[in-house]
Each structure stands twice: as C-alpha cells, then as structure tokens.
Amino acid sequence: MTRPKILIVEDDSDARRLYAIGLNQRGFEVKLAANGAEAVERITGGEKPDVILLDWLMPLMDGREVLARLGSQEETAFIPVIVVSGQPAPDSLDRRIQCWMTKPVSVEQLVTEIERPRPTA
C-alpha cells in the first residue's frame, strides 16, 4: 500500500515536529507549513498532498480561510482535510473536513485517521 503524502499545517513548532517525525517513521512523505498562508501557497504552487492535517486557529490565515481558499479551486477542493485543533468541534462541520480531532492527539491516532478509507469525490 502506498502511503499518502501529508501536509501538516500547524503553527506550534513542537507539535509540527512531533507529528512530522512520527509520520515519517511510519513511512509517510511529510511536508510542513507553519500557518495557513504558507499551506495555501505551497498547495496552489503545485504541491498536492493526499491529506492535509490542519490546525484551526493560526496566525496569518486560520483553518476556515484555508478551506475557503482551497475549496474555491477545482484542483484543490477535494483534498481530504483532517482538523487537529485545541478547539472542540463545532456542531456542524464544513463538508470538506473528513474528521475533527481535538488535541492532544497521538501519532497513532493520526495514522489511524489518515489511513481510514474515504469516499472518493
């Protein structure tokens, strides 16, 4: 089974590093972005991850705006997004969010969610 390419979008450098090390050790190809603006720039610049791990509250561009920007372009609208946030999940989730995970989240929990079968767009 081919491991997905993961983009970790997280403003907390310790969490970003912890997730990256753990996912790399499990064979995933991992790219990093320190905020939403950097993530959108990377993705619209040609990097197409298979899954985005997205923090919700970040400086420069939050998770809601990242979803809006990516959702407005056909080639990025259907990239699966897993929100990993310190905030509890809202009552209703944006349709592009595959899962909302409330921190703290272990690497094992991330792997389980990343590998969960998803409906195709």
QUIHU-V827214 format. One record per backbone hydrogen bond with DSSP energy under -0.5 kcal/mol. NH is the residue of the N-H (numbers start at 1). CO is the residue of the C=O. Records with the same first field share a line. If there is no record, write none. Layout:
BEGIN
NH->CO / CO
END
This chain:
BEGIN
6->29
7->51
8->6 / 31
9->7 / 53
10->8 / 33
13->11
16->12
17->13
18->14
19->15
20->16
21->17
22->18
23->19
24->20
25->21
26->22
27->24
28->23
29->4
30->28
31->6
33->8
36->59 / 61
39->35
40->36
41->37
42->38
43->39
44->40
45->41
46->43
47->42
48->46
49->47
50->5
51->5
52->80
53->7
54->52 / 82
55->9 / 53
58->56
61->59
63->56
66->62
67->63
68->64
69->65
70->66
71->67
72->68
73->70
76->73
77->73
79->76
80->50
81->96
82->52
83->81 / 99
84->54
85->83 / 101
97->94
98->81 / 96
99->81
101->83 / 99
103->85
110->106
111->107
112->108
113->109
114->110
115->111
116->112 / 113
END
